[in-house]
Each structure stands twice: as C-alpha cells, then as structure tokens.
Amino acid sequence: MPWQPIQDLPTNWQILASSELPSLVTVWQEQADRLRNSGEFKTFMTKLRREIAIETGIIEQLYDLDRGITRLLIEQGINEALIPHGATNRPVKQVVALIQSQEEAVEGLFDFVGGQRTLSTSYIKQLHQVLTQHQETIDALVPATGQIIVVPLRRGDWKQHPNNPLRPDHSVHEYCPPEHVAAEMDRLIEWHHTHHQQGVPPEVEAAWLHHRFTQIHPFQDGNGRVARCLASLVFLQAGWFPLVVTRDDRTAYITALEQADQGELTQLIHFFARTQKQAFIRSLSVSEQVLAEGRRAQVIITAIANKLKQNPSSTLQQRCQQAESFATQLFEIASQRLQEIAEEIRLSVQNLVNPGQIVKVVSASAMDSSHSYYHRYQVAETAKQLQYFANLRSYHAWVQLVINVSVPTRILISFHVLGHEYRGLLAVSACAYHRDDVEEGERGNISDIQALTVSPFQFSYADDADQLKERFRQWLEEVVVTGLEYWNKSL
C-alpha cells in the first residue's frame, strides 16, 4: 500500500460516537469518587496499570508470558521471583525490565494528565524513550538483499530510514518517508488540539489519533506501544480508562487497523468503545472487591459520612427506581419480540412436527417474586462467561423462548443488577441452552449454556429513554439471530 499523508476526521464523526458509554461513565464517576474517598483507589489503578504493561509487550511480541503468571504479576507486582523457569520465552530479567518500562510509561500518562499538559511532539519523543529504555536493538530488513540484520535502536528520535514492513503476500506497506515525518507529526498534533476544542468524543478521537500515528510510524520501532499510549492519554483526559488490548483482542485489533488503512475508521472506533465498555463493567466489579478488601473502621466511618453528605438515600432510591422503570419498558419490548418469533416458528413448523406446545414464551417480571428466582444457574454461568457479577438479589426479571422441537432449546433474557452493589446500573444478559422438557422452575438436565452476545447490555438511570429503547432493540435483534442460529445447529 503506497504512503499517503494523514487525513483529518471524517465529516460525519458525530454519528460514530458510542451511545452506550455516556450512562456508564456517569455511574463509574460516582464509584470512582467513592474509591478515592476510601483511600483504596491507588490499589485499584495499580493493578490496571500492571495489566496494561504486561499485555502490550505480548501484543508487540516482545515476549510470551503464561496466563497464570500474568494474573499473579497483576495481583502481586512485577517481580522476577514470581516468574518460574519456562513461563516466558525470554530471559526473565529482560522481560521484567521491559514490563517495568511499559508500566513507567503508563504512570507517566497519569502524571501528564494530572499536570494538565497539552500533547506535543517533544512529549511523544519522551514517551518513546521511556518505553524503549530497556530495548537495545531491533531487527532490520536490508531491501537490496532481503537480509535481516540487527541494528541499534534510536530512542526518542524520529526514524532516519524507511521502516516499511513486508507483508505475507510479499507486498510492501509504506509508512511516512523519514523526510516527511516532522511535518506529518506537527499536522497530527495540530488537528488533535482542534478536535479537543470541537468536543470530539473520546472513543472517536482515540481511534483517530492512534491510527493516524501508526500511518506515520515516526519511530524506528515501538510505534504500536506509543500509539496505544496516545489513545490511553485521550481516555485518561476524559476521566476514562487507559486502553487495554490483550492477547485475546489481537486479531480484532489488527483487523480494525487494517480497515482504517482502507479509509474506514468505524470498526476501530467500535473496538475502542467496546474495550472501554468492558473496562467500565469490569472496573465496577473490581472496585467493589477493592473496597471490600480495604474495609477498616475509619474507612467505613468516612464512607458513611460521605454517603450522608453526597448520596442521600432518597436520591439513590430515586435513581434505582428510574433504572427499574427503564427495565420494565425494555422487558415489555423483549417479551413482545419473543412472542413474534414464537408465532413465526409455530407457523413455519406446525405441519412438520407433532402438534402440541411446539414453542411458547414464559416470563416473570420483577414484581413476580414467586418466579423471579428461576434460572439463577443459567444467568450466573452466562455472567461468568462475560466476566462480570450478576446480582439477582436486588432486582431480577426474565423472559424465555421455549422451543420444543427435536432438542428442546431455550433462549433466556435476564434483567438484573450489574455488580454486587445496586446503585442504579442494570444489565441484560442473553443465553441459549438445551434442557429436558420439564416444568418451569425445575432444574432438569441443562447443557451447552452459551452467551449470545460478547458483553451484557447495560443501562442506568442516566440514560435517555428514547435512545435506550432503540439501542436495546438493536441488541435484541442480535440476540434473536444468534439464538436461532444456536437452535438451528442443534437440529
């Protein structure tokens, strides 16, 4: 692909913003304030920084690291003694040094934001210097011979020679020529500041800045690490979370970048929005654990005082009531849609299978306490797959499509609280599974529980009613299609 100068945001950037994130941001900001007041916020963010530092090196293939050891390092700290022989493909000292330099760079981003500094090319060079301080050399391709040689790495300075990669199909992807790097970087920074003044949403700006920086590829090596730091900087300046791209995200991440190379930024924006949504959901759960671990008499007393000052019970109750009012409306939409699907199935198969209860819709609203405890196992297993805690004690409603054709199949939609503590944030999960045809509420033989979406649908008291319904209908259609595909495969 031939090099082209970077382009500004598309003219329709307003419609590319996520409709899900604003309400999550509102709920998270309240939780973050509680964490800061508890004195445990530092512990929480430290674990997050460790994860970013470890995973970014894996993404760049600087080293491999066992998942179990990764989790241990996140919890206990970056320590050579915690990495046993065979857990990584590089010398342990080198791996630890690389991780520590990446962690230092992320910590520097927080300091940068705290100091209310503005982004500049000099800071980007400084960032590169920190990220590569323990990387002495890189492999370089000699174009004339095709030979790979080892050369010293220039830290904190623009490249002096082309660094165009050779693709598997033997084509060359051209980045910005060295002689144009300074001008392109100046243009990048200028546009970035203009976007800030225009109020471009964080997920849109982060994706744009990340991609345009990678198009320039101004450094000899380490451009991916710097690009993710720049995206993180945008998120941190908005009070959000640094960008976490794990080894499991690598394929989707690269695909989104390749789409952006073709002029389509949407997929990368959606990818970044999804990572932030997952971070908000996971962080709400993790932060509750941190608060629980840090319970001390003074902390509890302080927290109670702050609640009395800032969050009167009447206000919290009103927020939860508002969220539940939304849930009731979404419950009706889901029930009606499943009834429509049930009728379509009934008409399609009534002459092909034995008569009887071929398909039906069963539900229990939050007011129906006698049936609200049904399906706890399925909901818990689905939440486990999606890595969050489903709280069914404070609120639970469900609606289920029962299909008794060939292998009895169920499509279950559950409305419940997201996280251990109920502060006006609700989630909707969807799963499909097989179960013996037994009476509703009985356990029966349940098998093959599969989440029907990659993350739960979430909403809060802060949502706009009309936008929320439209967003839910789109999510629900994905659930219906995926659920019917699950049933089809079982026939």
N, C-alpha and C positions, 0 to 999 in steps of 0.2 A: 504494500500500500504506500503510495507516494506521500511525502510530507506536505501538510497544508498548515498555514497559520491558524492559530486557535480562533474560535468563533465565540461570540457573546451568547448569553442565554437565548433560547427560542422566544419569539414574541408572545407565545401562549403559556409562559411559565406559570401564570396564576392558576391554571387549571391542573397543573401537575402536582400540586401540594396534596398531602395526605389528609383525608377527612377524619381519620381515626385518632391521630396524635393529640390534637388540642385538648380533648377532655382527659386523656391520660396524663398529660402534662399538668393539668390543674390538680388532679388527685395526688400525683407524685410530689409536687411542690409542697403540699401540706405535709406529706410524710417526711420529706427531706427536712423541713423545719423541725419536726418532732425529733428526728435523728440528731440534728445539730444541738437541740436543746438537751438531749440525753447525754451528749458528750461521746457518743459511740459512732458518730458519722465518719470519723477518721478511719476506724477499723473497717467499716464497710467499703469505703473508697479504696483503701489499700489493697483489699482482695481483688477488686475490679481492675486496678492497675496491674497487678501481677498477672492476671489472666491475659490482658492485652499484650503485655510484654512477652509472654511465653508464646502465644498463638501467632503473633505477627512474624516471629522468626521461623515458625513452622510453615506458614504461608509462603514465605520467601525461600523456603527450602535451605535455610542456613543450617538447620539441624532437624533431627527427628526426636520425638520425646514421647514416651509411653503415656497413655491417657491417665492411668492411675497415679503415676508420678507427677503429672501435670496438676492433678487435683490436690495432691499432697503439698506441692510447692505453693499453690494458691493459698492454701489454708495455713501452712506453717512458715512460709517465707522462702526466698531464693537462697538455698543453702546447698553446697556441694555434698554434704554428708547425707542429704535426702535422696540423692540420685545414685542408685546402685549400678554396678557394672552391667552393661548390656541394655540399659534403659534408653540410651541415645547412641547415635552413630558418630558422634564427635567426642573429642576429649572433654571430660566433664568440666574442667577449668575453663575451657574455651566457651562451652555452652552457657555456663553461669555468667561469664563476663559479657557475652552477647545479650543475654536476658537483662542483666543489670543495666546495660547501656540503654536498652529499649525502655526499661522502667524509668530510668532517669529522664529520658526524653518526654515520656508521658507526664511525669511530675512537673517537668518544665512547662508543659502546656497549661497546667493548672495555675502555676505561678504567673505565666504570661497573661492569662485571663484575669487573675486577681489583681494584677498591676494595671489593668485596663489599657494595655498597649495595643497598637494597631499593627496589622501584619505588614511586613516589609521583606524585601529580598535579603537583607542582611540577617534577619531573624531566621529565614528559611535556610540560609547557609550555616548558621549557628546550629540549627536543629539537625542538619545533616552531619555536622561534625560530631555532635553528641551520639547520634545513632550509630555511627561507624567507627567510634573511637577504639573499638577492640577488633576491627576488621582491617588487616594489613594489606591484603591483596585481593584481586579479582581475576577471573578467567576472561581473556580477551580473544576475539577471533581476528586472525590475520586474513583480510579479504582476498588477497592475491593468491594465497596458498590454501586457505581453508583450515589452517593450523590453529589450535588453541594454545595460547601462551599465558603465563602468569605475569601480571604487571602490578606495580604498586597502586594502591587506591588513593586518589586525590580527595581528601576530606575537606568539606566546606568550601568547595570551589567548583565553578561550572566546568563542564567537560571541555576538553581540548580536541577530542577526536570523535567521529561518529560512533554511536553505540546502538546501531540498528540490528535487531535480532533476526536470525534466520529461522523461519517457521518450518514446521514438519514437512510442508509441501514444497520446501526449498524457495519459497517466496521471501522477500525481504520487507519487513515493516519499518518504514523510515520515520524516525523521530526528527525533531528540530535540529538542523545543522548547527554545529558549535558557534558559527559566526552570527547566528540569529537569536541565540538563547537569551542574551541580556535584554534585547528589545521585547521578546515574547514574554519574559517574566515580568517586565515593567508593565506590559499591557494586562497581564493576568492580575496583578496587584491592583491596578487602576480600576478595572472592571469589578473586582471583588469589593472594593470600597463603595463603588456606585451601587452595587446590589444591596449592600448593607443599608444605605440611605433609602433605597426603594422598598425596604421591608420584605425582601425575598425570603420565603420560609426556609428554616434551617436544612431540612432534608433536600430541598431543591438546590440550595447554594452549596451544600457539602458535596453533592454528586457532581455539580458543575466544576467546582474548584478542583476536586480530586481528579476528574477525567482530563480537564484541560492541562493540569500539571503533568499528568502522565503522557499526554500528547507531546509536550515539550521535552520531557525526560532530560532535565538540565544537568543532572549529575552523572558521573561515570557509572555509578552503581548506587543502590539504596533508594531509588526513586519510589518504589512501591511503599516502603516504610514511611518515607516523608509524605507521600500523598495521603496515606491513612491518618497521619498525624494532623495534616491540614484539615481533613474532613472532621476529625475529632475536635479541632480548635473551633470550628464553626458551631458544632453541637454544644461544646462547653460554654461558649459565649452566650448561647441561648438558655443556659441552665439545664441542658440535657446531659446525655452520657457520651463519653468518648466512643468512637466507632470500634466495635468488637467484630472482627471477621475471623472465625475459627476454621480449623482444617475441614470441618464438615460443610462450610459455606463456600469453599474454594471454587468449585465448579460453577455455582450460580454467580459468584462474584466475577469470575473471568468472563463468563458468557455475557453478563451485563456490561462489562467494559468493552467487549467486542462489539456489542450492539451500539454503544456510544461512539465507537470508532466509525460506525456506519452513519452517524448523524442522528441516532435515536437515543436520547438521554432518559427516556421514560423508565426503562427497565432498571437502570442503575438507581434512579430516584426511588422507585418502589423497593428495591433491595435495601437501600439505606433506611427507608421508612420502616421496613419490616424489622431490621436489626434494632432500631430504636424502640419499636413497639415491644419486642421481646425483652429488651433491656429494662424497660419500664415495668413490665409484668413481673419479670424475674426479680428485679430490684425491690419491688413492693413486698415480695415474699421474703427475700433475703434480709431486707431491712428489719422485718419483724423478728427474724431469728437473732439478728444483732442486738436489737433492743432487749430481747428475752435474755440473751447471754450477759448483757450488761446491767441486769437488774440489781440495784443496790438501794439501800434505804434513801439516800439523798437523791438518787435519780428518780425514784418513784415520787418522792415528795415534790421535786421540781416539776415533774411531768404533770402531776395533779394540779399544781398551781397554774401551770401554763394552759392546761385544758380549761380551767375555770376562767382564765383571762381571755383566751383566744378562741376556744371552741365550746361555747355553751352547749349543754346537752340538747336544748331546744333546736339550735342550729343544726347540729349533727342529725338529729331526728328528722328534721325537715329535708335534709339532703338525702337521707336514706329513703324517705317517703317519695321524693321526686324520682329517684332511681327506680323504685318499685313501680311507680306509675308508668314509667317508660317500659319496664319489663312486662307489665300487663298488656300494653299495646303490642309489643313485639311477640308476646305469647299468642295473641289472637291472630296475628299475621302468619305465624308458623303453623298454628292449628288449621287455619283456612287453607294454606298452601298444601299441607299434607292431605287434607280432605280431598282437594282437587286431584292430587296424584293418586290417591286411593281409588277414586272414581275412574280415572283413566286406566289404571291397571285392571280394575274389575271389568270394564267394558272390553278390554283387549284380550283377556284370558278366560272369560266366562264360558266360552264354548270349547275350550281346550283342556280344562282340568275339571275334576269332580266339583259339583256345586257345594256350597257351604260358605263358611266365613273365609273366603279367599284372602281378603285384605280388609283391614279396619284401622281406625285411628283411635288411640287411647291416650288420655291426658289427665293431669292433675295440676290444678292451679295452686298458687301459693296459699290460697285460702282453704284448700282441701287438705287439712293436716293429717287425715286418716290415710292418705296415699302419698304424701309428699316424701316419705322416707323410701319409697320404691327406687330401685335401680342405683342405689348408692355404690355398689361394687363397680358397675359399668362406668359411672361418672368418675369415680376415683381412678380407675385404670386409664381412662381417657386423659384425665388431667396429668397423670404420671407420664404418659407418652408425650404430652405437650409441655412438660416441665413447669407446672405451677400447682398451687394448692387450691382445691375446690372445697369451699366452705358451704356445707349443706345445712348447717345448724341454724344460721341466721335467716336464710331465705332459700327456698327451693321450689321450682315448678318444672314440670316436664311434659313433653308431648311425644308420642311414639307412633310410628307407622309399623304396623304388624302385617307381614306378608307370609301367608301360609301356602306357599307354592313350592313343591319339591323340598328344598332345605329351608325350614322356617327361618325367616330373616327379620331382623328388627332394625329400624333406623330411629335412634333416640336423640332428641334435642333437649338439653337440660339448661335451666336458668338458675344461677347460683351466685354466691359471693366469691369474688376473687381475692384470695389471701385469708389469713387467719382472723384478721380484724376487719369489721364491717364499717367502712367509712364512706359509703355511697358509691362504691365501684362494684359493678356486677359483670358477670361473664356468661356467655352462652357457649356450650360445647356441643359437638355432634359426633356420634359414633354409630357404627353398624356392627352387628354381631349375629351369630347364629344361636338359636336357643330352642330347646324342645317346646312343643306347643302345650304349655301348662297355664294355669290360671295366673292372671296379672298379679304381681306382688310376690309370687313364689320364685325361688331361685332357679330351679330347673338346671339343665345342663347348658351352660353358657360357654361359647368358644369363639375364637378368632375376633376378639374385640379390636376394631380399627378406627382410629380417629379419622374423621372425614375432612378435616382442614389442618393446615400446618400450625395454626395458633387459634386460641379461643377468640370468639367475637367479644369485645369488651365495650362497655359504655358506663357512663356515670351521670350523676345529677347535672353536670355541667354541659351535657350535650344539647344541641339544638334538635327539637323534636322531629321536624321535617327531614333534616339531613340524616338523622339517626335511622329513621324508617327506611329511607332509600338505601342507606349503607347496609342495613340488615337484610333487605330484600335481595341485594346483590350477593351477600354472603350466603343467604339461604338457598339461592339457586345453585351455588357451587356445592352446597351440602347435598341437595336433592340429586344432582347429576352424579356426584361421586358415590352417593349411597346406592343409586340404581345400578351403577357400574359394579359395585360390590355384590349386589344381588345377582346380577347377570353372570358374573364369574362363578357363582356358586351353583348355577343350574346345571 
